[in-house]
Amino acid sequence: MYLHKELETLTRPEIEKLQLERLQKTVRHCMNSPFYKQRFAENHLSPEDIRSLDDLQKIPFTTKQDLRDTYPFGLASVPLEKTVRLHSSSGTTGNPTVILHTQKDLDEWANAVARCLYMVGLRPGDIFQNSSGYGMFTGGLGFQYGAERLGMLTVPAAAGNTKRQLKFISDFGTTALHAIPSYAARMYEVMQKMGIDPRRDTKLRTLIIGAEPHSEEQRRRIEDMLGVKAYNSFGMSEMCGPGVAFECPEQNGLHIWEDYYIVEIVDPQTLEPVPDGEVGELVLTTINREAMPLLRYRTRDLTRILPGECPCGRHHKRLDRMKGRSDDMMILKGVNIFPIQIENILMQFRELGTDYLITLTNLEANDEMTVEVELNEFTDDYGFLQRLTKEITRQLKDEILITPRVKLVPKGSLPKQEGKAVRVKDLRKTLI
């Protein structure tokens, strides 16, 4: 049940004692970074001012823009010759973000991912297939080394080429698969076309999902499709990658490993802390990293800390699934809307597939939303389609407070992505 029992079963006082020790050590270490040395001086702070976990709030936030402004290595806390690897996010709007790793960082990262996989029942003897992208992104190598550390035969299938993925699953006897939710649904569609029954023709029993926001309805639907238990995973390249937080078999929130991170939830506007149970922006501080520790990093991800204890015996705090990103929020006619709200409604209708597209336009200076969603099965029953469209529209209006235009389209009509699904197309910028 526990890979690292002593660390996974720490009591809250023990967790906080360890966190303070590691935080103080990390802050002292950060003084080797020109960025943090200057940031502390500007705010009249010294490492000695951090005497308790509450003192963390004295430290200014670190942002993605800070990483871009100091590109490539300005936040490093060790000399470059002591690092062995870097990972980078895409830089579509300026410099990418770069994270450096020492060998110790990579070892600890592998340990964290292995802990996550062990927690959901994976063991040596399982065959783990990874359909995440390798290279500069972290999902591929992060899960690869974690699975290998656990002693599983690991299939580095990488992203895309779905028929090849399915051949590997069948031929190699894959028992565990890592895939983003939209791609897992896509794999099932291809299985159907190829006449593959995942329960009859494969040995799949465990699915690891993450990397894109998804609803509980979407998760349950994927479980039904593939005949697996699907566990939510959370990670980001700035925090190493996968392995930051993970569901246990209870599937009641993601345990964040507090021997690696200190978690805060703040109001995205005021940046003040919010109480447990209230949704806000996730802020993380690394406390077990050498090359490039980050203090109070604003992730832009929206979630909440779930109150109460988990029956699994772990006292590490639990995060709710990600609600989206603060910068993914759509503002339409003065209303704040997140794509996950729309997905929550759509996935409740069994007549609908898993693919949908939200398009925003502002023709004649009037913001409009169109929601296209694929049907599960073809039908030309106009009355049925009309009633279904009306009911979907009604429920969406109740949820998001505006009336979208709902279009039911045949299965396979919407563009397919083998990476993260594109759920929103905002055409308003090109029309102004």
N, C-alpha and C positions, 0 to 999 in steps of 0.2 A: 504493500500500500504506500509506503514511504521509501523513496530512494535515499534521501538525506534526512533520516528521522530526527536527529537532534535539531536541525535547522527548521524543518517543516512543522515540528510540534512545539516550538517555543511558545511560552505564554506571552501575553501582551507586555507585561513588565520586562521580560527577557528580550523581546523584540526591540522595545524602545531603548533599552540599555545598549544593545548591540548597535542600533542605528546611531545613537549619539556618539559612541566611540568611533564608528566608521565615518560619520559626518565630520567630526572634528579633524580626523586624519585627512579626509578628502579636501577640506577647506585649506588646510596647511599645504597640501600637495598642489592645490590650484594656484598658489602663489608663484609657482614655476611658470605659469602661463602669463605672458605679457598682458593679455586681455583682462584676466581676472585680477591681476595685480593692480592694473590701472582702475578697473571698476571698483575695487575695494577702496583704493585711495580717494577716488572721487566722492565716495559716499562715507568717508571718514570711518571706515571699518577696518578691523584687523581680525585675524583668525581667533584671537583670544576673546573676542566679543561673542563668540558662539559657545555659550555655556550650557544651553539646553536645546531641546528640539524646537521649542517655541521661538528661539532666537533665529531659526532659519528664516523667518519672515523679515528679518533685518536685511537680508541679502536681496539685491535687485533681481528681477527675472532675467533669464537668458532667452533669446528668441531665435527663430530661424534666420531673421535678418542679421543678427549678430554673427551667425555662422557664415552667411554670405559675405558680409562686410570684411571678415577676417580670412576669407578664402585664400589659399587652401588649408594652411596649417596654423593659423593664428591662435587657435584655442588649445593647441597641444600643450600638455604639462610635462612632457618628456622630450628629450632630443629625438630628432627624426630617426637617427641610427638605432634607437632602441625599439622602434616599431617594426612590425612585420606584415601588416596588411592595412589597406584602407577600403572603405565602402563609400559609395556616393549615391545620393538621390538624383533624380532627373533635374536638370536646370533649364526648364522651358522658359522661365521668366527671370533670367539672370544667372548668376553663378549657382552651381549645384551646392548642396551641403555635403561636406566631407567629414567622415569620422575615422580616426586612426585607432589601431589596436596594437597592443603588445602581445607577446605569446601568452602571458598570464590572462589578458583580457579574453583571448580566444578560448583558452581552457575554461574559464569561468562561464563564458557564453555557452559552450558545449554542455557544461554541467547543468546550467539552468534549463536548456531545452530538453536534455535527457530527463531531468526531474519532472518536467511537464508531461512528457510522453509516458513515463513510468506511472505517473499519477492516474492516467486514464486506462491503465491495464496493459500497456505494451511491454513486451519482454523479449530477451534474446530468443530467437526462434520465429518471431514475427518477421514478415517481409514488408518493408516500408517503402512506398513509392512516393516520390516527391515531384509534383507537377508545377512547382514554383520556378520562376526564372532564376538562373544562375548569373554569375558575372558581378557587376557592380551593385546589383540589388542584394538584399540580405536574406530573403526568404529561402533561396536555394541552399547556400552554404550553411546557413544557420541550422536548418532542419537536418541537412546532411550530416554535419558533425555531431549534432545532438543524438540523432538516431544511431550513428556509428558508436558514439560513446556508450550508449545503452547496450550495444552488442547485437543490433539487428542487421540482417542483410538489407542493404539500402539500394534502391533503384533510382539513380539521378535522372529521371525521365525528362526533367525541365518542362517548360511551358509549351502548350500547343500540340499539334499533330494528334488529334484525338483518337483516330483509328489505331495509331501506333501505341498510344497510352493504353487502350483497351486490350491490345494484343499482349502487352507486358503484364497487365493485371491477370489475364487469363493464363498465359504461358508460365509466368513465374510464381503463380499462386499468391499474389499480393494480398495481405491481410489488413494493411493500414495504408491510407492514402491521405496526402495533404493536397488540398485544392481550395481555391477561393469559391465562395458559394455559387456565383453565377456560372463558373466553369464546371462545378460538380453537376449542376442542372443540365448543362450542355452535354456532358458525358452521358447522362442518362438518355437524352434525346437520341444521341448517336447509337447507344445500346439498343434502343427500340428499333431503329432503322435496320440494324444489323441482326436483329432477332436474338439478342443476348438478354437473358434474364439474370440480373445481378445476384439474386438469391440462389438460383440453380447452377449458374455457369461460372461463378467466381467465389473466392474465399474471403471477399471483403467483409469486415465487421466493424472497422473503426475509421472514421473520417475526421480529419482535422481541418477546420475552416477558419478563415479570418481574412484580413487585408481589405475588406470592404464592408460597410455597414449592411446589416441584414436583420430582418425581423425574426421573432420566434416562430411565426407561421412558416417563413421560408425555411428555417432550420428543420422543423418537423416534417415539412413536405419532402425535403431532400432525404431525410432519414427513411421516410416511407418509400421513396423512389428506389433507393439503393439498398435498403435492408441493413442499415448500419446505425451505430450511435455516432452522432456528429458533435464534436466538442469545439467550443469557441476558443480561439487563440487571439492574443493581442501582442503586437510588437511594433517597433518602428526603428528605422535605421539609426536615428540619433541616440537611441537607447541600446545599441548593438543590433537589434533586429528582433526576430521572434524569440519568445521565452520570457517576456516581461510579465505577462499575466496569462492564466490558463484556467479553464474549467476543470473541476474534479468530477467524479462520476455522479455527484448530486445534480450537476447542471443547473446550479442556482447562483451563478455569478462567477467571475474570473478571479481566482486568488492572485494577488500581485505579490511577488516575492520581495518582502520587505527587508530581507538581508542584502538585497541588491539596490533597492530603490526606496526613497521616501516619497509618499504620494500626498498631494494636496488637490483639493477641488476648489476653484475660485470662480467668482462671478466674472464672465468675460468682459463686462463693461467696467465695473468698479475695481476688479482684481482683488476684492476682499474675499476671505474664506467663506464658504457656505456650509451649513450643517450637513452631517451625514444624512443620506437619503434625498438630498436636493441636487438636481442636475446643474452642472457647471463645467468649466474647462479643466481638463486634467493637466496638472503641473507635476513634473517628475524631477527628482534629484538623484543622480547616480552616486552610490557610496561604496562601490567595489570595483572601480575602474581606474586604470593607470594612465593610458595614453591621452585620453581626452574626456575627463570627467565634466559633467554639465550640472550647474547649480540652478535649481528652480526653472527648468526648461518648460516653456509654454508649448504644449503639444498641439493646441487648437482642437483636440478631440473633446467631444462632449459626452460626459458620463456622470455617474454618481457612485458614492460609496454605499454599499448595501448594509444596512444595520443588522445587528444580531450575529450569532455564531453559526458556523457551518457544521452539520453533523459529522463531516469527515474527520474532525479533530484538529484541523489546521486553524490557527488563529490569525494568520496573515489576512489583511483586509481583502474584501471582495469588491470588485468593480462590476457594475452593470455593463451589459453589452454597449458598445459605442453607439450613440444616437446619431452620429454624423460629426461633421466638423463645423466649428463656428464660422468658418469661411465658406461652407457649403450651403449655408442658409439662404433660401430664396425669399425675397421680399416682393410680394405681389399685392397691389392695391392696399399697401400699408400693413399687410399681414405677414408675420414671420412663419415660414413653412420649411420643413425638412423633408427630403425625399423619403426617409424611413417612415414618416407618417402615412404617406401614400401607399408604400409597399405593405404596411400593416393591414390596410383595408383590402387591397387587391388580393393578397395571399389568402384571405378568408373565403374567397370564392373558388370552389373546386372546378368550376367551369373554365377558369382562367389558367394559363400557363405561368411560367416564372419570369418571362421576359416582358419588360415594359419600357416605355420611353416618355419622359416629360418634356414638352417643348413649350418655351415661353416666347411670346411675341408681343409687340406693342403697336399693332396696326391701328392707324387713326388715333395715336396717342392713348390707346386704351390697352392696358396690360391684359393678356389672355393666357390661359394655361390649357394645353391639350395633353391628355393622357392617352397614349396608345398602348394597348395591352393585347397580347396574343391569346387566342382561344386555345383550349386544350384539344378540342375536336372540332372538325368542320361541321357546320350546320347552315342550312339556308332557311331555317324557320324564322321568318322576319319578326313574328310576334314575340317569340322567345328572346331574340336578340334585343328587341326594343325594351322588353321588361327588364332584362339583365342590365342593359345600359342605364336605364332609369334608376335601378336600385343601387348600382355602383356609384352613380353620380350623387344620389342622395346621401349615401354613407360618407363619401369623400367631402361633401359640403359640410356635414355634421362635424367632421374631423378637422378640416383646414379652414372652414368658415368662408370659403369662396366657392363658386360653382365652376368646375372645370368642364371642358368639352371632352367627353369620353368616347374613344374610338376603339371598337373591338375589331382586331385584324386576324387573318388566318395564321395558324402556326407556321413559323419559319419566315414571317414577313419582315421582322425587325432585324437590323444588322447584328451579327454575332461577333463577339470579341472573345479571344482566348486569353486576354489579360483581364484586368479589372473592368467590370461592366460600366459603360457610359449610360447613366440613367437620366441625365438632364442635358438638354440642348437649349441654351439661352440665346435666342436670336435678337433680343432687344437691342443689344449693343450695336448691331449692324444696321439697325433701322432708325436710330436717333440722328 
